[in-house]
Amino acid sequence: MAGVDKRADFEDLLPVMAIKLGGEGLINELCNGFQLLMDKDRGVITMESLKRNAAFLGLQDLSEDELAGMVKEGDLDGDGALNQMEFCVLMFRLSPELMQESRFWLEEELKGYGF
């Protein structure tokens, strides 16, 4: 299944990007990715804009159902599109290693506040 293989590749690359770029650099790259994929008129990523720009990410072989599923998975406010925050949250959710590391740092920070 093409979508599964591509997602596994992504999961391996995002932590490497975080290490190489640092937190701020990673967020900047995610924002650049959002700009690349978004519908320029609406300022959000729609299924149509994702389909139109999927080749930039090597996702041109994904079916319409798989692309729609990606948008649906990240669409937190139910408007059928991804705003920049939803896109960034989705990218982190798709990377279990980054989620674990983020959880670790959050727990460390909370310890400092007595939690």
C-alpha positions in Angstrom: 0.0 0.0 0.0 1.7 3.2 -1.2 0.3 5.5 1.5 1.5 3.3 4.4 5.1 3.2 3.0 5.2 6.9 2.5 3.9 7.6 6.0 6.6 5.3 7.5 9.2 7.3 5.5 7.8 10.5 6.9 7.9 9.2 10.4 11.6 8.5 10.1 12.5 11.9 8.6 10.7 14.3 10.9 12.8 13.5 14.0 15.9 13.8 11.9 14.7 17.2 10.7 14.1 18.2 14.3 17.6 17.3 15.4 19.2 19.0 12.4 17.1 22.1 12.4 16.2 22.6 16.1 12.7 23.4 17.3 12.4 26.7 15.6 13.8 25.5 12.3 11.5 22.5 12.3 8.4 24.8 12.8 9.7 27.1 10.0 10.0 24.1 7.7 6.5 22.9 8.6 5.1 26.4 7.9 6.9 26.3 4.5 5.3 22.9 3.8 1.9 24.3 4.7 2.4 27.2 2.3 3.4 24.8 -0.4 0.3 22.7 0.0 -2.4 25.3 0.8 -5.0 26.7 -1.5 -3.7 30.2 -2.1 -7.2 31.7 -2.4 -8.5 30.2 0.8 -5.3 30.1 2.9 -6.0 26.4 4.0 -5.1 23.0 2.8 -8.1 21.4 1.1 -8.3 17.9 -0.4 -8.1 19.6 -3.8 -5.0 21.6 -3.0 -3.4 18.5 -1.4 -4.1 16.5 -4.5 -2.8 19.3 -6.8 0.4 19.7 -4.8 1.0 16.1 -3.5 3.9 15.5 -6.0 6.0 18.0 -4.1 6.0 15.6 -1.2 6.3 12.4 -3.3 2.6 11.6 -2.6 1.4 11.6 -6.1 0.5 7.9 -6.0 -2.0 8.3 -3.1 -5.7 7.8 -4.0 -8.3 10.5 -3.5 -9.6 8.6 -0.6 -6.2 8.5 1.1 -5.7 12.2 0.5 -9.2 13.0 1.9 -8.4 10.8 4.9 -5.3 12.8 5.6 -7.3 16.0 5.6 -10.0 14.5 7.7 -7.5 13.1 10.2 -6.1 16.6 10.8 -9.3 18.6 10.6 -9.9 19.5 14.2 -12.5 22.2 13.7 -14.6 20.2 11.2 -14.5 22.7 8.3 -13.1 20.2 5.8 -9.7 21.9 5.5 -6.5 22.2 7.4 -5.4 25.6 8.8 -1.7 26.0 9.6 -2.0 24.9 13.2 -4.0 21.8 12.3 -1.4 20.9 9.7 1.5 21.3 12.2 -0.4 19.3 14.9 -1.0 16.5 12.3 2.6 16.4 11.3 3.6 15.9 15.0 0.9 13.3 15.5 2.1 11.3 12.5 5.6 11.1 14.1 5.4 8.9 17.2 9.1 9.5 18.1 8.5 13.3 18.2 5.3 12.8 20.2 7.2 10.8 22.8 10.0 13.3 23.0 7.5 16.2 23.3 5.7 14.3 26.1 9.0 13.8 27.9 9.9 17.6 27.7 6.3 18.5 28.8 6.5 16.2 31.8 10.0 17.6 32.7 8.7 21.1 32.5 5.6 20.3 34.6 7.8 18.8 37.3 9.3 22.2 37.8 5.9 23.5 38.7 5.2 20.7 41.1 3.1 18.4 38.9 
